[in-house]
Amino acid sequence: MRKPLLLVALTLAALASPAAARDALPPGFVYLGNIDPSIVQDMRYAGGDNFTGGRLPGYDAGECVLRRDVALALQKVQADLARQHLSLKTYDCYRPTRAVAAMARWAQAPEDGRTKRFYPALDKRTLFSGYISSRSAHSTGTAVDLTLVQVPAAPPPPPFDSRAAFGPCTGTAAQRAPDTSLDMGTSFDCFDNKSHTASGAITAEQKRARGVLLAAMRAQGFKNYFREWWHFSFGHPAQAYDFPIAPR
């Protein structure tokens, strides 16, 4: 009788897991993957391919969590983009306030050069001027960082290798860390004037790609942050949260 009982217990646990994950979120928050699993997720702060060089506190899973209304709006954007054989790909969504604090500590720490590729033309101490903040709309669940990928999607790149020597975020796509997204002229998390949405320092094709993303997001009520082509907000930020991002 032990094996059948164990099987029943494991089955019940598996069925309960999604509900447990859902109930762990504050009211009004959802996993984007439960709203629209077709949206690609590449959650950079749950790994090492970001300007801090490591996983940020509170990112216990590489999952996009948002307020429900924001996730539903992204679902509409995704449906619009499907007509162009394109898909959204998220880099960051809800961000625990403990992670925001960790970013601020990183910016105040001495330069070690490990992630200089993300701010090749700037002094690390200047990043609080428009790029890194002690508060973030991401912590309210109303902001999202994202890009576009072709459909069908290209095979995913190999796992990120922190020991590899990648070129600056402003370099060509071949020089940057591997990414299957459309070439927007810079990588995500690139602290540089070239990342400004309306930058004139990019090619016509890169400008077109940014324009497609901007138009699709604006059509569903999102607003872009002019210094970061990837950053969009929806509605009015309210309470900031610090709950960890758990596996779905």
Residue, then its C-alpha position, 0 to 999 in steps of 0.5 A: m500500500r505504500k507505493p499507491l499512497l506515495l503516488v497519491a501524495l505526490t499527485l496532490a502536491a503537484l496539483a497544489s503547487p500552482a495554487a500555492a505559488r499563486d496564493a503566495l503573491p499579493p492580491g492583484f499580482v499574477y505570473l505572466g506565464n499563467i496569463d500568456p505563456s507565449i511571451v518569452q521570458d529571459m529574466r536577467y536579474a535571476g542570473g549573472d548577465n546584468f550590470t551587477g554581475g550576479r543574481l539579485p536578492g529576491y529573485d528566487a526564480g526566473e519568472c515575470v510577475l506583474r499586476r494583473d492589469v499590466a499582464l493583460a495589457l501585455q497579452k494584447v500587445q502580444a496578440d498585435l505583434a503576432r500578426q507581424h510574426l513577432s513576440l515580446k521577450t521580458y527581461d525584468c518585471y516586478r522587482p523586489t525593493r531589496a533588489v533595488a537596494a542591492m542595485a544602489r549598494w552596487a553603484q556606491a561600491p568601488e569600481d572593479g571593472r567586471t561589468k564595465r561593458f554595461y556602461p563603457a562611456l560612463d563613470k560608475r559613480t554617475l549612474f544615479s543620474g538617470y539610470i539607477s534609482s533608490r526607488s523603482a516603479h518595477s517594485t509596484g508591478t507596473a513596469v516592465d523591461l522587454t524587447l522583441v524576438q522573431v516567431p518562430a524563435a531562434p534556438p536559445p543561446p548557450p548558458f551565460d558564461s560569466r568568464a567570457a569576454f564580451g564587448p561593450c553593450t554599445g557594440t555590434a550584436a556579434q560583440r555583445a553577450p549572446d541574445t536572440s532578440l531583434d537588434m535594437g542597437t544596444s543590449f538591455d541594461c546598457f547605460d549609454n546615450k545610445s540606449h535613449t529610445a530616440s538616439g540618432a546613433i543607431t542604424a535605420e534597421q535598429k531604429r525601425a525595430r525600436g519603432v515597432l516595439l514602441a508603437a505596439m506598446r503605446a497602442q495598449g497604453f504603455k509609456n516608454y522611459f526615454r533613456e531606455w528603449w526597453h523600459f515601459s510603465f502602465g497605469h499609475p504606480a502605487q504601493a511598492y512591494d518586497f515579496p520574493i519571486a518564487p517558482r511558479 
